[in-house]
């Protein structure tokens, strides 16, 4: 994904698939920061400018107040 601050759906799924108990502190901190940056970018980006993948990812992760993915 080329949008500044946005994390790809693949990265989100990959990160979520590995339990925190198996991650180093650096991995956990990186995931936390990436998640916060992605959430902020999601809120800042207008819904009509998002790709379908971004809309689905935002709806699944709860990063967007507007859950309209259609």
PDB file of N, CA, C, O and CB in Angstrom:
ATOM      1  N   UNK A   1       0.846  -1.167   0.000  1.00  0.00           N
ATOM      2  CA  UNK A   1       0.000   0.000   0.000  1.00  0.00           C
ATOM      3  C   UNK A   1       0.895   1.235   0.000  1.00  0.00           C
ATOM      4  O   UNK A   1       1.867   1.294   0.753  1.00  0.00           O
ATOM      5  CB  UNK A   1      -0.965  -0.005   1.218  1.00  0.00           C
ATOM      6  N   UNK A   2       0.587   2.190  -0.811  1.00  0.00           N
ATOM      7  CA  UNK A   2       1.453   3.346  -0.965  1.00  0.00           C
ATOM      8  C   UNK A   2       1.036   4.531  -0.095  1.00  0.00           C
ATOM      9  O   UNK A   2       1.725   5.551  -0.090  1.00  0.00           O
ATOM     10  CB  UNK A   2       1.477   3.764  -2.402  1.00  0.00           C
ATOM     11  N   UNK A   3      -0.047   4.427   0.625  1.00  0.00           N
ATOM     12  CA  UNK A   3      -0.509   5.541   1.444  1.00  0.00           C
ATOM     13  C   UNK A   3       0.366   5.705   2.674  1.00  0.00           C
ATOM     14  O   UNK A   3       0.612   4.752   3.412  1.00  0.00           O
ATOM     15  CB  UNK A   3      -1.964   5.336   1.857  1.00  0.00           C
ATOM     16  N   UNK A   4       0.830   6.927   2.882  1.00  0.00           N
ATOM     17  CA  UNK A   4       1.707   7.226   4.010  1.00  0.00           C
ATOM     18  C   UNK A   4       0.977   6.927   5.321  1.00  0.00           C
ATOM     19  O   UNK A   4      -0.156   7.360   5.532  1.00  0.00           O
ATOM     20  CB  UNK A   4       2.176   8.707   3.968  1.00  0.00           C
ATOM     21  N   UNK A   5       1.644   6.184   6.184  1.00  0.00           N
ATOM     22  CA  UNK A   5       1.076   5.882   7.488  1.00  0.00           C
ATOM     23  C   UNK A   5       0.147   4.689   7.536  1.00  0.00           C
ATOM     24  O   UNK A   5      -0.246   4.254   8.618  1.00  0.00           O
ATOM     25  CB  UNK A   5       0.357   7.046   7.972  1.00  0.00           C
ATOM     26  N   UNK A   6      -0.212   4.151   6.374  1.00  0.00           N
ATOM     27  CA  UNK A   6      -1.134   3.019   6.350  1.00  0.00           C
ATOM     28  C   UNK A   6      -0.368   1.704   6.355  1.00  0.00           C
ATOM     29  O   UNK A   6       0.640   1.554   5.665  1.00  0.00           O
ATOM     30  CB  UNK A   6      -2.049   3.094   5.122  1.00  0.00           C
ATOM     31  N   UNK A   7      -0.852   0.773   7.129  1.00  0.00           N
ATOM     32  CA  UNK A   7      -0.269  -0.562   7.208  1.00  0.00           C
ATOM     33  C   UNK A   7      -1.082  -1.483   6.305  1.00  0.00           C
ATOM     34  O   UNK A   7      -2.312  -1.425   6.309  1.00  0.00           O
ATOM     35  CB  UNK A   7      -0.243  -1.093   8.689  1.00  0.00           C
ATOM     36  N   UNK A   8      -0.414  -2.321   5.540  1.00  0.00           N
ATOM     37  CA  UNK A   8      -1.138  -3.202   4.617  1.00  0.00           C
ATOM     38  C   UNK A   8      -1.952  -4.236   5.402  1.00  0.00           C
ATOM     39  O   UNK A   8      -1.622  -4.580   6.537  1.00  0.00           O
ATOM     40  CB  UNK A   8      -0.150  -3.913   3.650  1.00  0.00           C
ATOM     41  N   UNK A   9      -3.004  -4.711   4.780  1.00  0.00           N
ATOM     42  CA  UNK A   9      -3.842  -5.730   5.403  1.00  0.00           C
ATOM     43  C   UNK A   9      -3.027  -6.988   5.674  1.00  0.00           C
ATOM     44  O   UNK A   9      -3.228  -7.649   6.692  1.00  0.00           O
ATOM     45  CB  UNK A   9      -5.054  -6.058   4.511  1.00  0.00           C
ATOM     46  N   UNK A  10      -2.113  -7.321   4.776  1.00  0.00           N
ATOM     47  CA  UNK A  10      -1.243  -8.484   4.961  1.00  0.00           C
ATOM     48  C   UNK A  10      -0.392  -8.325   6.219  1.00  0.00           C
ATOM     49  O   UNK A  10      -0.252  -9.268   6.998  1.00  0.00           O
ATOM     50  CB  UNK A  10      -0.338  -8.684   3.729  1.00  0.00           C
ATOM     51  N   UNK A  11       0.180  -7.129   6.420  1.00  0.00           N
ATOM     52  CA  UNK A  11       0.992  -6.881   7.615  1.00  0.00           C
ATOM     53  C   UNK A  11       0.155  -6.976   8.880  1.00  0.00           C
ATOM     54  O   UNK A  11       0.616  -7.502   9.893  1.00  0.00           O
ATOM     55  CB  UNK A  11       1.656  -5.507   7.532  1.00  0.00           C
ATOM     56  N   UNK A  12      -1.081  -6.468   8.828  1.00  0.00           N
ATOM     57  CA  UNK A  12      -1.968  -6.537   9.997  1.00  0.00           C
ATOM     58  C   UNK A  12      -2.269  -7.985  10.372  1.00  0.00           C
ATOM     59  O   UNK A  12      -2.216  -8.368  11.541  1.00  0.00           O
ATOM     60  CB  UNK A  12      -3.280  -5.783   9.721  1.00  0.00           C
ATOM     61  N   UNK A  13      -2.587  -8.779   9.348  1.00  0.00           N
ATOM     62  CA  UNK A  13      -2.929 -10.187   9.590  1.00  0.00           C
ATOM     63  C   UNK A  13      -1.710 -10.957  10.100  1.00  0.00           C
ATOM     64  O   UNK A  13      -1.814 -11.750  11.035  1.00  0.00           O
ATOM     65  CB  UNK A  13      -3.471 -10.844   8.298  1.00  0.00           C
ATOM     66  N   UNK A  14      -0.564 -10.717   9.482  1.00  0.00           N
ATOM     67  CA  UNK A  14       0.662 -11.394   9.898  1.00  0.00           C
ATOM     68  C   UNK A  14       1.004 -11.071  11.344  1.00  0.00           C
ATOM     69  O   UNK A  14       1.369 -11.957  12.116  1.00  0.00           O
ATOM     70  CB  UNK A  14       1.822 -11.002   8.986  1.00  0.00           C
ATOM     71  N   UNK A  15       0.885  -9.809  11.705  1.00  0.00           N
ATOM     72  CA  UNK A  15       1.183  -9.381  13.073  1.00  0.00           C
ATOM     73  C   UNK A  15       0.193  -9.986  14.075  1.00  0.00           C
ATOM     74  O   UNK A  15       0.575 -10.411  15.166  1.00  0.00           O
ATOM     75  CB  UNK A  15       1.155  -7.847  13.166  1.00  0.00           C
ATOM     76  N   UNK A  16      -1.075 -10.016  13.686  1.00  0.00           N
ATOM     77  CA  UNK A  16      -2.102 -10.547  14.589  1.00  0.00           C
ATOM     78  C   UNK A  16      -1.998 -12.063  14.749  1.00  0.00           C
ATOM     79  O   UNK A  16      -2.413 -12.611  15.770  1.00  0.00           O
ATOM     80  CB  UNK A  16      -3.490 -10.179  14.075  1.00  0.00           C
ATOM     81  N   UNK A  17      -1.445 -12.738  13.742  1.00  0.00           N
ATOM     82  CA  UNK A  17      -1.363 -14.199  13.783  1.00  0.00           C
ATOM     83  C   UNK A  17      -0.336 -14.704  14.792  1.00  0.00           C
ATOM     84  O   UNK A  17      -0.457 -15.820  15.297  1.00  0.00           O
ATOM     85  CB  UNK A  17      -1.024 -14.732  12.411  1.00  0.00           C
ATOM     86  N   UNK A  18       0.663 -13.893  15.083  1.00  0.00           N
ATOM     87  CA  UNK A  18       1.703 -14.309  16.028  1.00  0.00           C
ATOM     88  C   UNK A  18       1.353 -13.777  17.423  1.00  0.00           C
ATOM     89  O   UNK A  18       1.225 -12.566  17.602  1.00  0.00           O
ATOM     90  CB  UNK A  18       3.115 -13.795  15.573  1.00  0.00           C
ATOM     91  N   UNK A  19       1.199 -14.655  18.399  1.00  0.00           N
ATOM     92  CA  UNK A  19       0.836 -14.211  19.751  1.00  0.00           C
ATOM     93  C   UNK A  19       1.913 -13.302  20.353  1.00  0.00           C
ATOM     94  O   UNK A  19       3.103 -13.477  20.090  1.00  0.00           O
ATOM     95  CB  UNK A  19       0.608 -15.425  20.664  1.00  0.00           C
ATOM     96  N   UNK A  20       1.486 -12.345  21.151  1.00  0.00           N
ATOM     97  CA  UNK A  20       2.434 -11.435  21.809  1.00  0.00           C
ATOM     98  C   UNK A  20       3.452 -12.193  22.655  1.00  0.00           C
ATOM     99  O   UNK A  20       4.593 -11.754  22.800  1.00  0.00           O
ATOM    100  CB  UNK A  20       1.682 -10.432  22.683  1.00  0.00           C
ATOM    101  N   UNK A  21       3.040 -13.330  23.212  1.00  0.00           N
ATOM    102  CA  UNK A  21       3.955 -14.110  24.053  1.00  0.00           C
ATOM    103  C   UNK A  21       5.147 -14.652  23.267  1.00  0.00           C
ATOM    104  O   UNK A  21       6.172 -15.001  23.853  1.00  0.00           O
ATOM    105  CB  UNK A  21       3.209 -15.264  24.701  1.00  0.00           C
ATOM    106  N   UNK A  22       5.016 -14.721  21.941  1.00  0.00           N
ATOM    107  CA  UNK A  22       6.104 -15.202  21.088  1.00  0.00           C
ATOM    108  C   UNK A  22       6.884 -14.062  20.432  1.00  0.00           C
ATOM    109  O   UNK A  22       7.830 -14.309  19.684  1.00  0.00           O
ATOM    110  CB  UNK A  22       5.549 -16.119  20.016  1.00  0.00           C
ATOM    111  N   UNK A  23       6.495 -12.827  20.706  1.00  0.00           N
ATOM    112  CA  UNK A  23       7.163 -11.664  20.117  1.00  0.00           C
ATOM    113  C   UNK A  23       8.148 -11.066  21.107  1.00  0.00           C
ATOM    114  O   UNK A  23       7.957 -11.127  22.322  1.00  0.00           O
ATOM    115  CB  UNK A  23       6.132 -10.604  19.681  1.00  0.00           C
ATOM    116  N   UNK A  24       9.204 -10.487  20.556  1.00  0.00           N
ATOM    117  CA  UNK A  24      10.141  -9.758  21.408  1.00  0.00           C
ATOM    118  C   UNK A  24       9.505  -8.427  21.802  1.00  0.00           C
ATOM    119  O   UNK A  24       8.484  -8.026  21.244  1.00  0.00           O
ATOM    120  CB  UNK A  24      11.511  -9.532  20.681  1.00  0.00           C
ATOM    121  N   UNK A  25      10.113  -7.757  22.759  1.00  0.00           N
ATOM    122  CA  UNK A  25       9.600  -6.446  23.166  1.00  0.00           C
ATOM    123  C   UNK A  25       9.671  -5.454  22.008  1.00  0.00           C
ATOM    124  O   UNK A  25       8.804  -4.593  21.860  1.00  0.00           O
ATOM    125  CB  UNK A  25      10.391  -5.908  24.375  1.00  0.00           C
ATOM    126  N   UNK A  26      10.712  -5.587  21.190  1.00  0.00           N
ATOM    127  CA  UNK A  26      10.860  -4.698  20.030  1.00  0.00           C
ATOM    128  C   UNK A  26       9.722  -4.945  19.035  1.00  0.00           C
ATOM    129  O   UNK A  26       9.152  -3.992  18.503  1.00  0.00           O
ATOM    130  CB  UNK A  26      12.242  -4.914  19.340  1.00  0.00           C
ATOM    131  N   UNK A  27       9.383  -6.220  18.776  1.00  0.00           N
ATOM    132  CA  UNK A  27       8.276  -6.538  17.866  1.00  0.00           C
ATOM    133  C   UNK A  27       6.947  -6.004  18.410  1.00  0.00           C
ATOM    134  O   UNK A  27       6.134  -5.463  17.661  1.00  0.00           O
ATOM    135  CB  UNK A  27       8.183  -8.064  17.647  1.00  0.00           C
ATOM    136  N   UNK A  28       6.738  -6.161  19.719  1.00  0.00           N
ATOM    137  CA  UNK A  28       5.503  -5.672  20.322  1.00  0.00           C
ATOM    138  C   UNK A  28       5.408  -4.153  20.226  1.00  0.00           C
ATOM    139  O   UNK A  28       4.347  -3.608  19.921  1.00  0.00           O
ATOM    140  CB  UNK A  28       5.413  -6.112  21.783  1.00  0.00           C
ATOM    141  N   UNK A  29       6.518  -3.477  20.486  1.00  0.00           N
ATOM    142  CA  UNK A  29       6.539  -2.014  20.407  1.00  0.00           C
ATOM    143  C   UNK A  29       6.319  -1.546  18.972  1.00  0.00           C
ATOM    144  O   UNK A  29       5.598  -0.578  18.733  1.00  0.00           O
ATOM    145  CB  UNK A  29       7.872  -1.465  20.945  1.00  0.00           C
ATOM    146  N   UNK A  30       6.941  -2.233  18.023  1.00  0.00           N
ATOM    147  CA  UNK A  30       6.773  -1.887  16.611  1.00  0.00           C
ATOM    148  C   UNK A  30       5.322  -2.066  16.182  1.00  0.00           C
ATOM    149  O   UNK A  30       4.766  -1.204  15.501  1.00  0.00           O
ATOM    150  CB  UNK A  30       7.695  -2.746  15.732  1.00  0.00           C
ATOM    151  N   UNK A  31       4.707  -3.174  16.574  1.00  0.00           N
ATOM    152  CA  UNK A  31       3.300  -3.415  16.248  1.00  0.00           C
ATOM    153  C   UNK A  31       2.409  -2.330  16.850  1.00  0.00           C
ATOM    154  O   UNK A  31       1.475  -1.856  16.204  1.00  0.00           O
ATOM    155  CB  UNK A  31       2.861  -4.801  16.753  1.00  0.00           C
ATOM    156  N   UNK A  32       2.702  -1.947  18.080  1.00  0.00           N
ATOM    157  CA  UNK A  32       1.907  -0.917  18.758  1.00  0.00           C
ATOM    158  C   UNK A  32       1.993   0.412  18.010  1.00  0.00           C
ATOM    159  O   UNK A  32       0.973   1.049  17.748  1.00  0.00           O
ATOM    160  CB  UNK A  32       2.384  -0.738  20.214  1.00  0.00           C
ATOM    161  N   UNK A  33       3.203   0.820  17.673  1.00  0.00           N
ATOM    162  CA  UNK A  33       3.400   2.101  16.978  1.00  0.00           C
ATOM    163  C   UNK A  33       2.764   2.062  15.592  1.00  0.00           C
ATOM    164  O   UNK A  33       2.080   3.005  15.195  1.00  0.00           O
ATOM    165  CB  UNK A  33       4.906   2.432  16.862  1.00  0.00           C
ATOM    166  N   UNK A  34       2.986   0.973  14.854  1.00  0.00           N
ATOM    167  CA  UNK A  34       2.388   0.849  13.522  1.00  0.00           C
ATOM    168  C   UNK A  34       0.858   0.898  13.601  1.00  0.00           C
ATOM    169  O   UNK A  34       0.201   1.519  12.765  1.00  0.00           O
ATOM    170  CB  UNK A  34       2.844  -0.462  12.850  1.00  0.00           C
ATOM    171  N   UNK A  35       0.312   0.240  14.604  1.00  0.00           N
ATOM    172  CA  UNK A  35      -1.140   0.237  14.777  1.00  0.00           C
ATOM    173  C   UNK A  35      -1.691   1.621  15.059  1.00  0.00           C
ATOM    174  O   UNK A  35      -2.719   2.010  14.505  1.00  0.00           O
ATOM    175  CB  UNK A  35      -1.528  -0.696  15.894  1.00  0.00           C
ATOM    176  N   UNK A  36      -1.011   2.363  15.916  1.00  0.00           N
ATOM    177  CA  UNK A  36      -1.457   3.724  16.241  1.00  0.00           C
ATOM    178  C   UNK A  36      -1.349   4.648  15.030  1.00  0.00           C
ATOM    179  O   UNK A  36      -2.245   5.453  14.775  1.00  0.00           O
ATOM    180  CB  UNK A  36      -0.634   4.291  17.408  1.00  0.00           C
ATOM    181  N   UNK A  37      -0.241   4.529  14.280  1.00  0.00           N
ATOM    182  CA  UNK A  37      -0.073   5.351  13.079  1.00  0.00           C
ATOM    183  C   UNK A  37      -1.128   5.010  12.032  1.00  0.00           C
ATOM    184  O   UNK A  37      -1.674   5.902  11.384  1.00  0.00           O
ATOM    185  CB  UNK A  37       1.333   5.163  12.491  1.00  0.00           C
ATOM    186  N   UNK A  38      -1.414   3.717  11.866  1.00  0.00           N
ATOM    187  CA  UNK A  38      -2.420   3.300  10.899  1.00  0.00           C
ATOM    188  C   UNK A  38      -3.805   3.790  11.305  1.00  0.00           C
ATOM    189  O   UNK A  38      -4.586   4.228  10.460  1.00  0.00           O
ATOM    190  CB  UNK A  38      -2.421   1.781  10.755  1.00  0.00           C
ATOM    191  N   UNK A  39      -4.105   3.718  12.591  1.00  0.00           N
ATOM    192  CA  UNK A  39      -5.407   4.186  13.066  1.00  0.00           C
ATOM    193  C   UNK A  39      -5.565   5.690  12.831  1.00  0.00           C
ATOM    194  O   UNK A  39      -6.628   6.149  12.414  1.00  0.00           O
ATOM    195  CB  UNK A  39      -5.581   3.861  14.560  1.00  0.00           C
ATOM    196  N   UNK A  40      -4.515   6.445  13.098  1.00  0.00           N
ATOM    197  CA  UNK A  40      -4.566   7.893  12.875  1.00  0.00           C
ATOM    198  C   UNK A  40      -4.722   8.206  11.391  1.00  0.00           C
ATOM    199  O   UNK A  40      -5.498   9.087  11.021  1.00  0.00           O
ATOM    200  CB  UNK A  40      -3.299   8.570  13.429  1.00  0.00           C
ATOM    201  N   UNK A  41      -3.990   7.490  10.543  1.00  0.00           N
ATOM    202  CA  UNK A  41      -4.090   7.712   9.100  1.00  0.00           C
ATOM    203  C   UNK A  41      -5.466   7.316   8.583  1.00  0.00           C
ATOM    204  O   UNK A  41      -5.991   7.946   7.665  1.00  0.00           O
ATOM    205  CB  UNK A  41      -3.005   6.925   8.359  1.00  0.00           C
ATOM    206  N   UNK A  42      -6.047   6.282   9.165  1.00  0.00           N
ATOM    207  CA  UNK A  42      -7.374   5.829   8.765  1.00  0.00           C
ATOM    208  C   UNK A  42      -8.429   6.893   9.037  1.00  0.00           C
ATOM    209  O   UNK A  42      -9.297   7.154   8.204  1.00  0.00           O
ATOM    210  CB  UNK A  42      -7.733   4.540   9.492  1.00  0.00           C
ATOM    211  N   UNK A  43      -8.343   7.492  10.199  1.00  0.00           N
ATOM    212  CA  UNK A  43      -9.312   8.529  10.570  1.00  0.00           C
ATOM    213  C   UNK A  43      -9.130   9.771   9.700  1.00  0.00           C
ATOM    214  O   UNK A  43     -10.105  10.432   9.345  1.00  0.00           O
ATOM    215  CB  UNK A  43      -9.167   8.898  12.062  1.00  0.00           C
ATOM    216  N   UNK A  44      -7.877  10.088   9.358  1.00  0.00           N
ATOM    217  CA  UNK A  44      -7.587  11.291   8.579  1.00  0.00           C
ATOM    218  C   UNK A  44      -7.956  11.146   7.105  1.00  0.00           C
ATOM    219  O   UNK A  44      -8.237  12.140   6.434  1.00  0.00           O
ATOM    220  CB  UNK A  44      -6.123  11.637   8.700  1.00  0.00           C
ATOM    221  N   UNK A  45      -7.956   9.918   6.601  1.00  0.00           N
ATOM    222  CA  UNK A  45      -8.228   9.702   5.180  1.00  0.00           C
ATOM    223  C   UNK A  45      -9.730   9.609   4.942  1.00  0.00           C
ATOM    224  O   UNK A  45     -10.403   8.794   5.573  1.00  0.00           O
ATOM    225  CB  UNK A  45      -7.522   8.424   4.677  1.00  0.00           C
ATOM    226  N   UNK A  46     -10.266  10.430   4.040  1.00  0.00           N
ATOM    227  CA  UNK A  46     -11.710  10.365   3.744  1.00  0.00           C
ATOM    228  C   UNK A  46     -12.111   8.990   3.216  1.00  0.00           C
ATOM    229  O   UNK A  46     -11.368   8.367   2.457  1.00  0.00           O
ATOM    230  CB  UNK A  46     -12.096  11.448   2.719  1.00  0.00           C
ATOM    231  N   UNK A  47     -13.262   8.534   3.613  1.00  0.00           N
ATOM    232  CA  UNK A  47     -13.757   7.208   3.234  1.00  0.00           C
ATOM    233  C   UNK A  47     -13.791   7.031   1.716  1.00  0.00           C
ATOM    234  O   UNK A  47     -13.457   5.958   1.214  1.00  0.00           O
ATOM    235  CB  UNK A  47     -15.154   6.982   3.814  1.00  0.00           C
ATOM    236  N   UNK A  48     -14.185   8.057   0.990  1.00  0.00           N
ATOM    237  CA  UNK A  48     -14.308   7.933  -0.464  1.00  0.00           C
ATOM    238  C   UNK A  48     -12.952   7.828  -1.180  1.00  0.00           C
ATOM    239  O   UNK A  48     -12.909   7.486  -2.362  1.00  0.00           O
ATOM    240  CB  UNK A  48     -15.074   9.118  -1.008  1.00  0.00           C
ATOM    241  N   UNK A  49     -11.865   8.114  -0.491  1.00  0.00           N
ATOM    242  CA  UNK A  49     -10.532   7.999  -1.078  1.00  0.00           C
ATOM    243  C   UNK A  49      -9.854   6.664  -0.754  1.00  0.00           C
ATOM    244  O   UNK A  49      -8.748   6.400  -1.225  1.00  0.00           O
ATOM    245  CB  UNK A  49      -9.662   9.140  -0.595  1.00  0.00           C
ATOM    246  N   UNK A  50     -10.504   5.836   0.038  1.00  0.00           N
ATOM    247  CA  UNK A  50      -9.912   4.564   0.436  1.00  0.00           C
ATOM    248  C   UNK A  50     -10.195   3.481  -0.596  1.00  0.00           C
ATOM    249  O   UNK A  50     -11.233   3.475  -1.258  1.00  0.00           O
ATOM    250  CB  UNK A  50     -10.439   4.136   1.802  1.00  0.00           C
ATOM    251  N   UNK A  51      -9.238   2.566  -0.710  1.00  0.00           N
ATOM    252  CA  UNK A  51      -9.459   1.399  -1.560  1.00  0.00           C
ATOM    253  C   UNK A  51     -10.387   0.438  -0.823  1.00  0.00           C
ATOM    254  O   UNK A  51     -10.607   0.568   0.382  1.00  0.00           O
ATOM    255  CB  UNK A  51      -8.106   0.701  -1.935  1.00  0.00           C
ATOM    256  N   UNK A  52     -10.921  -0.517  -1.559  1.00  0.00           N
ATOM    257  CA  UNK A  52     -11.791  -1.519  -0.937  1.00  0.00           C
ATOM    258  C   UNK A  52     -11.036  -2.285   0.144  1.00  0.00           C
ATOM    259  O   UNK A  52     -11.589  -2.576   1.205  1.00  0.00           O
ATOM    260  CB  UNK A  52     -12.339  -2.495  -1.998  1.00  0.00           C
ATOM    261  N   UNK A  53      -9.782  -2.608  -0.123  1.00  0.00           N
ATOM    262  CA  UNK A  53      -8.967  -3.335   0.861  1.00  0.00           C
ATOM    263  C   UNK A  53      -8.806  -2.515   2.136  1.00  0.00           C
ATOM    264  O   UNK A  53      -8.890  -3.064   3.235  1.00  0.00           O
ATOM    265  CB  UNK A  53      -7.580  -3.678   0.273  1.00  0.00           C
ATOM    266  N   UNK A  54      -8.579  -1.216   2.008  1.00  0.00           N
ATOM    267  CA  UNK A  54      -8.443  -0.362   3.186  1.00  0.00           C
ATOM    268  C   UNK A  54      -9.752  -0.318   3.976  1.00  0.00           C
ATOM    269  O   UNK A  54      -9.746  -0.386   5.205  1.00  0.00           O
ATOM    270  CB  UNK A  54      -8.021   1.061   2.774  1.00  0.00           C
ATOM    271  N   UNK A  55     -10.866  -0.204   3.266  1.00  0.00           N
ATOM    272  CA  UNK A  55     -12.168  -0.162   3.939  1.00  0.00           C
ATOM    273  C   UNK A  55     -12.434  -1.447   4.716  1.00  0.00           C
ATOM    274  O   UNK A  55     -12.904  -1.415   5.853  1.00  0.00           O
ATOM    275  CB  UNK A  55     -13.287   0.072   2.918  1.00  0.00           C
ATOM    276  N   UNK A  56     -12.126  -2.577   4.084  1.00  0.00           N
ATOM    277  CA  UNK A  56     -12.330  -3.871   4.752  1.00  0.00           C
ATOM    278  C   UNK A  56     -11.408  -3.982   5.964  1.00  0.00           C
ATOM    279  O   UNK A  56     -11.844  -4.365   7.049  1.00  0.00           O
ATOM    280  CB  UNK A  56     -12.074  -5.049   3.767  1.00  0.00           C
ATOM    281  N   UNK A  57     -10.139  -3.648   5.775  1.00  0.00           N
ATOM    282  CA  UNK A  57      -9.190  -3.711   6.885  1.00  0.00           C
ATOM    283  C   UNK A  57      -9.581  -2.806   8.036  1.00  0.00           C
ATOM    284  O   UNK A  57      -9.486  -3.201   9.199  1.00  0.00           O
ATOM    285  CB  UNK A  57      -7.811  -3.347   6.408  1.00  0.00           C
ATOM    286  N   UNK A  58     -10.021  -1.593   7.722  1.00  0.00           N
ATOM    287  CA  UNK A  58     -10.448  -0.660   8.769  1.00  0.00           C
ATOM    288  C   UNK A  58     -11.677  -1.176   9.509  1.00  0.00           C
ATOM    289  O   UNK A  58     -11.772  -1.062  10.731  1.00  0.00           O
ATOM    290  CB  UNK A  58     -10.744   0.713   8.167  1.00  0.00           C
ATOM    291  N   UNK A  59     -12.614  -1.745   8.757  1.00  0.00           N
ATOM    292  CA  UNK A  59     -13.819  -2.277   9.384  1.00  0.00           C
ATOM    293  C   UNK A  59     -13.496  -3.460  10.301  1.00  0.00           C
ATOM    294  O   UNK A  59     -14.058  -3.578  11.390  1.00  0.00           O
ATOM    295  CB  UNK A  59     -14.827  -2.701   8.313  1.00  0.00           C
ATOM    296  N   UNK A  60     -12.597  -4.326   9.860  1.00  0.00           N
ATOM    297  CA  UNK A  60     -12.243  -5.506  10.651  1.00  0.00           C
ATOM    298  C   UNK A  60     -11.441  -5.155  11.905  1.00  0.00           C
ATOM    299  O   UNK A  60     -11.606  -5.786  12.949  1.00  0.00           O
ATOM    300  CB  UNK A  60     -11.451  -6.476   9.799  1.00  0.00           C
ATOM    301  N   UNK A  61     -10.579  -4.153  11.800  1.00  0.00           N
ATOM    302  CA  UNK A  61      -9.743  -3.789  12.943  1.00  0.00           C
ATOM    303  C   UNK A  61     -10.367  -2.726  13.830  1.00  0.00           C
ATOM    304  O   UNK A  61      -9.853  -2.435  14.910  1.00  0.00           O
ATOM    305  CB  UNK A  61      -8.410  -3.310  12.463  1.00  0.00           C
ATOM    306  N   UNK A  62     -11.465  -2.148  13.383  1.00  0.00           N
ATOM    307  CA  UNK A  62     -12.104  -1.108  14.184  1.00  0.00           C
ATOM    308  C   UNK A  62     -11.366   0.215  14.138  1.00  0.00           C
ATOM    309  O   UNK A  62     -11.558   1.062  15.010  1.00  0.00           O
ATOM    310  CB  UNK A  62     -12.220  -1.559  15.605  1.00  0.00           C
ATOM    311  N   UNK A  63     -10.518   0.406  13.125  1.00  0.00           N
ATOM    312  CA  UNK A  63      -9.732   1.644  13.018  1.00  0.00           C
ATOM    313  C   UNK A  63     -10.498   2.795  12.398  1.00  0.00           C
ATOM    314  O   UNK A  63      -9.943   3.879  12.220  1.00  0.00           O
ATOM    315  CB  UNK A  63      -8.494   1.392  12.212  1.00  0.00           C
ATOM    316  N   UNK A  64     -11.757   2.582  12.065  1.00  0.00           N
ATOM    317  CA  UNK A  64     -12.500   3.615  11.383  1.00  0.00           C
ATOM    318  C   UNK A  64     -13.883   3.768  12.019  1.00  0.00           C
ATOM    319  O   UNK A  64     -14.564   2.779  12.291  1.00  0.00           O
ATOM    320  CB  UNK A  64     -12.618   3.294   9.885  1.00  0.00           C
ATOM    321  N   UNK A  65     -14.272   4.972  12.242  1.00  0.00           N
ATOM    322  CA  UNK A  65     -15.592   5.222  12.836  1.00  0.00           C
ATOM    323  C   UNK A  65     -16.695   4.912  11.838  1.00  0.00           C
ATOM    324  O   UNK A  65     -17.803   4.550  12.236  1.00  0.00           O
ATOM    325  CB  UNK A  65     -15.707   6.682  13.314  1.00  0.00           C
ATOM    326  N   UNK A  66     -16.412   5.048  10.558  1.00  0.00           N
ATOM    327  CA  UNK A  66     -17.373   4.765   9.500  1.00  0.00           C
ATOM    328  C   UNK A  66     -17.155   3.352   8.988  1.00  0.00           C
ATOM    329  O   UNK A  66     -16.175   3.097   8.288  1.00  0.00           O
ATOM    330  CB  UNK A  66     -17.249   5.790   8.349  1.00  0.00           C
ATOM    331  N   UNK A  67     -18.033   2.444   9.316  1.00  0.00           N
ATOM    332  CA  UNK A  67     -17.868   1.035   8.957  1.00  0.00           C
ATOM    333  C   UNK A  67     -18.457   0.682   7.606  1.00  0.00           C
ATOM    334  O   UNK A  67     -18.558  -0.499   7.272  1.00  0.00           O
ATOM    335  CB  UNK A  67     -18.491   0.173  10.001  1.00  0.00           C
ATOM    336  N   UNK A  68     -18.848   1.672   6.822  1.00  0.00           N
ATOM    337  CA  UNK A  68     -19.427   1.421   5.500  1.00  0.00           C
ATOM    338  C   UNK A  68     -18.341   0.932   4.562  1.00  0.00           C
ATOM    339  O   UNK A  68     -17.488   1.715   4.145  1.00  0.00           O
ATOM    340  CB  UNK A  68     -20.104   2.697   4.933  1.00  0.00           C
ATOM    341  N   UNK A  69     -18.357  -0.361   4.220  1.00  0.00           N
ATOM    342  CA  UNK A  69     -17.317  -0.909   3.357  1.00  0.00           C
ATOM    343  C   UNK A  69     -17.814  -1.097   1.929  1.00  0.00           C
ATOM    344  O   UNK A  69     -17.065  -1.567   1.072  1.00  0.00           O
ATOM    345  CB  UNK A  69     -16.819  -2.234   3.911  1.00  0.00           C
ATOM    346  N   UNK A  70     -19.032  -0.745   1.670  1.00  0.00           N
ATOM    347  CA  UNK A  70     -19.579  -0.916   0.314  1.00  0.00           C
ATOM    348  C   UNK A  70     -19.101   0.165  -0.611  1.00  0.00           C
ATOM    349  O   UNK A  70     -19.463   0.175  -1.788  1.00  0.00           O
ATOM    350  CB  UNK A  70     -21.095  -0.926   0.340  1.00  0.00           C
TER     351      UNK A  70
END
